[in-house]
Amino acid sequence: RAILHEDLKGEEILIVSNREPYIHVRASGGIQVQRPASGLVTALEPVMRACSGTWIAHGSGNADRDVVDSSDRIQVPPESPAYRLRRVWLSKAEEEGYYYGFANEGLWPLCHIAHTRPVFRATDWEQYRTVNRRFADAVVQESRTSNPIVLVQDYHFALLPRMIREKLPGATIITFWHIPWPNPEAFGLCPWRGELLEGLLGSSILGFHTQFHCNNFLDTVGRYLEARVDRETSSISLGGEATEVHRYPISIEWPPAMLAGLPDVAQCGADLRRELGVPLETKVGIGVDRLDYTKGILERFAAIERLLELEPHWVGHFTFVQVAAPSRSSIEEYQSLDARVRAAAQRINNRFGSPGCPPITLRIEHHDARRVYALYRGADVCFVSSLHDGMNLVAKEYVAARDDERGVLILSQFAGASRELMEALIVNPYDTEQCAAALRLALSMNPAEQRDRMRSMRSLVQEFNVYRWAGRMLLDASRMRHRRRLAGARR
Ligand code: G6P
């Protein structure tokens, strides 16, 4: 963090993300401020505080409009104002087309190999372009200098970098793509693939979680654009302008603030079993996800079912708590997943239920972050079975929650986190036999092995924490600016 302060002194920083760092909602006692449990906010807020910058996001709370000034700005954090939050208001039609439509029915399934077909509607694409344009206008309005550093977040804003570049040629634009980037054939399905690539190449730096996704991006550009792709420096030149493409694996804060004030692990374990109504010696597994078809929740349930088939002695002695936060629920695919997940849990519970100890306890609801950390501490095993995932922070959170150096992480090889947390039990979620075997191993792993694995993973997350994620991108941006100042160039 000290490095950040030094390097960024005097720089103007703007962040653009779809989700806002503070949401104002009407409550019985007046207006309440909610802070989404988001790694992004944790990572970028220290940067914003250091530079008194501006965060631009979609205003989504029902009281957001009540607290802004005439230019739609508010100073945040509410308890000690340090930077500006500029809200952009979207009409119902804009939100439908840009967020639900193109971003979440088009780009999301396009980039995640989960065999859900992307849907591309020209009307959604129009709204996506319009909304990207509106955010670009907001960046230009908010910028006090001609050469700010702009941090663009995620697949909601693929067109934004170029739109900003056209208006602010001196800006240093860092775009971070939080989800996977598929291979050229898969990406090529999108009717507007060229526009998306050109939009992203307005960035000075484009970041992904893994080298594999960087390579996929270079290959995709090589396939569809007349651009110069330099693999040696991992950069792309289009029309004389260069974009560097690098890997910046996201992480979580360390030490995790959520741990402060939580009971010790033994107590969390006892509390959880009491709440579930099972004896103290019952083994408990935990899964925490948004209710999304990329997370492999049904595959996870299949592995649990297979374990109980193969080793019936676990029936009544092992229970799995699945927390699934409802997400994007006006999209049909998500509604159908909700129904299928409920039905699968019900079916497995009917088949293997023993009095008072169902194999699966399904909680489809929002859980506050501290509550989730208490669950992590109380569970013997955490199962992350994403079919495809940019990073997956649940895996890192579970490791961070276990300061007792116990507990076993089962982790999908298709989550970016598996490139770093190599001491997890790495599985292919499509391989039910392998996943059931991993569960069996996890439930019987001796404490010494648990500790050895946990210790290595904890030291990795501690070292490569979220401050380093943000710091490395900003340091690269700062070096780039320095080089360009020396070269007298514009970018
Ligand atoms: C993924 C995306 C984020 C997004 C989050 C939650 O992690 O990369 O950009 O914010 O899912 O999804 P939601 O649609 O609720 O914002």
Residues whose N, C-alpha, C, O or C-beta is under 5 A from the ligand:
A	BS01	G6P	R19 D154 H178 I179
